[in-house]
Amino acid sequence: MATMSADDFSIHTEDCPAVGDGMPLSDLPDEVTSIEDLDCECWSEYDSLDEISEHLVFLDTLGGLQWSRSHWRGDQKNPR
């Protein structure tokens, strides 16, 4: 999942050490029109914005499935 840094509003991967505190994003902001707009090296494993978007959609879907499974089982401690 992408994360927006609370310090400078830059966009990072969720496991990037440079992000610090931040807000999770389910998609990249509209202002990001090319992979070059993502300044941090944490994005270097991706070749295109399409690849990043596919990854974000997959993670969002996976999170929803995890929530659904937990909710169905009645696991209220950590449904997501």
C-alpha positions as a LaTeX table, in Angstrom:
\begin{tabular}{lrrr}
\hline
Residue & $x$ (\AA) & $y$ (\AA) & $z$ (\AA) \\
\hline
Met1 & 0.00 & 0.00 & 0.00 \\
Ala2 & 1.18 & 3.52 & $-0.70$ \\
Thr3 & 1.73 & 5.85 & 2.25 \\
Met4 & 1.82 & 9.64 & 2.29 \\
Ser5 & 4.44 & 11.04 & 4.63 \\
Ala6 & 3.07 & 13.37 & 7.30 \\
Asp7 & 6.30 & 15.37 & 7.20 \\
Asp8 & 6.45 & 16.45 & 3.56 \\
Phe9 & 3.46 & 14.73 & 1.88 \\
Ser10 & 5.77 & 12.62 & $-0.29$ \\
Ile11 & 4.51 & 9.20 & $-1.40$ \\
His12 & 6.29 & 6.00 & $-0.34$ \\
Thr13 & 5.70 & 2.27 & $-0.14$ \\
Glu14 & 4.33 & 1.18 & 3.23 \\
Asp15 & 7.59 & $-0.47$ & 4.28 \\
Cys16 & 9.86 & 2.42 & 3.26 \\
Pro17 & 12.01 & 3.63 & 6.18 \\
Ala18 & 11.85 & 7.22 & 4.86 \\
Val19 & 8.08 & 7.53 & 5.31 \\
Gly20 & 8.03 & 7.90 & 9.12 \\
Asp21 & 4.50 & 8.67 & 10.25 \\
Gly22 & 2.04 & 8.73 & 7.43 \\
Met23 & $-1.40$ & 8.10 & 6.06 \\
Pro24 & $-2.16$ & 4.95 & 4.05 \\
Leu25 & $-3.45$ & 5.55 & 0.52 \\
Ser26 & $-5.51$ & 3.11 & $-1.51$ \\
Asp27 & $-4.36$ & 4.72 & $-4.76$ \\
Leu28 & $-1.78$ & 7.20 & $-5.99$ \\
Pro29 & $-2.82$ & 10.87 & $-6.10$ \\
Asp30 & $-3.97$ & 12.28 & $-9.46$ \\
Glu31 & $-0.87$ & 14.50 & $-9.52$ \\
Val32 & 1.30 & 11.42 & $-10.03$ \\
Thr33 & 1.28 & 10.96 & $-13.80$ \\
Ser34 & 4.52 & 9.05 & $-14.28$ \\
Ile35 & 6.82 & 6.89 & $-12.20$ \\
Glu36 & 9.35 & 9.74 & $-12.27$ \\
Asp37 & 6.93 & 11.74 & $-10.07$ \\
Leu38 & 7.72 & 9.32 & $-7.24$ \\
Asp39 & 11.04 & 10.62 & $-5.94$ \\
Cys40 & 11.92 & 7.97 & $-3.36$ \\
Glu41 & 14.06 & 4.93 & $-4.18$ \\
Cys42 & 11.43 & 2.69 & $-2.56$ \\
Trp43 & 9.60 & 2.71 & $-5.91$ \\
Ser44 & 12.61 & 1.41 & $-7.87$ \\
Glu45 & 11.33 & $-2.18$ & $-7.82$ \\
Tyr46 & 8.44 & $-1.10$ & $-10.06$ \\
Asp47 & 8.75 & $-0.45$ & $-13.79$ \\
Ser48 & 5.56 & 1.55 & $-14.38$ \\
Leu49 & 2.60 & 3.27 & $-12.77$ \\
Asp50 & 0.40 & 0.48 & $-14.13$ \\
Glu51 & 2.42 & $-2.07$ & $-12.17$ \\
Ile52 & 2.12 & 0.03 & $-9.01$ \\
Ser53 & $-1.63$ & 0.47 & $-9.51$ \\
Glu54 & $-2.13$ & $-3.27$ & $-10.04$ \\
His55 & $-0.20$ & $-3.94$ & $-6.83$ \\
Leu56 & $-2.30$ & $-1.41$ & $-4.88$ \\
Val57 & $-5.56$ & $-2.88$ & $-6.18$ \\
Phe58 & $-4.37$ & $-6.38$ & $-5.25$ \\
Leu59 & $-3.47$ & $-5.29$ & $-1.71$ \\
Asp60 & $-6.76$ & $-3.43$ & $-1.30$ \\
Thr61 & $-8.69$ & $-6.51$ & $-2.48$ \\
Leu62 & $-6.65$ & $-8.78$ & $-0.22$ \\
Gly63 & $-7.36$ & $-6.50$ & 2.76 \\
Gly64 & $-11.07$ & $-6.61$ & 1.98 \\
Leu65 & $-11.01$ & $-10.39$ & 1.76 \\
Gln66 & $-9.18$ & $-10.63$ & 5.07 \\
Trp67 & $-11.77$ & $-8.34$ & 6.66 \\
Ser68 & $-14.63$ & $-10.38$ & 5.21 \\
Arg69 & $-13.17$ & $-13.67$ & 6.41 \\
Ser70 & $-12.57$ & $-12.30$ & 9.92 \\
His71 & $-16.01$ & $-10.73$ & 10.05 \\
Trp72 & $-17.64$ & $-13.96$ & 8.90 \\
Arg73 & $-15.82$ & $-15.90$ & 11.64 \\
Gly74 & $-16.91$ & $-13.35$ & 14.20 \\
Asp75 & $-13.35$ & $-12.24$ & 14.98 \\
Gln76 & $-14.03$ & $-8.79$ & 16.41 \\
Lys77 & $-10.57$ & $-8.25$ & 17.91 \\
Asn78 & $-8.93$ & $-7.29$ & 14.62 \\
Pro79 & $-11.35$ & $-7.57$ & 11.72 \\
Arg80 & $-8.90$ & $-6.27$ & 9.15 \\
\hline
\end{tabular}
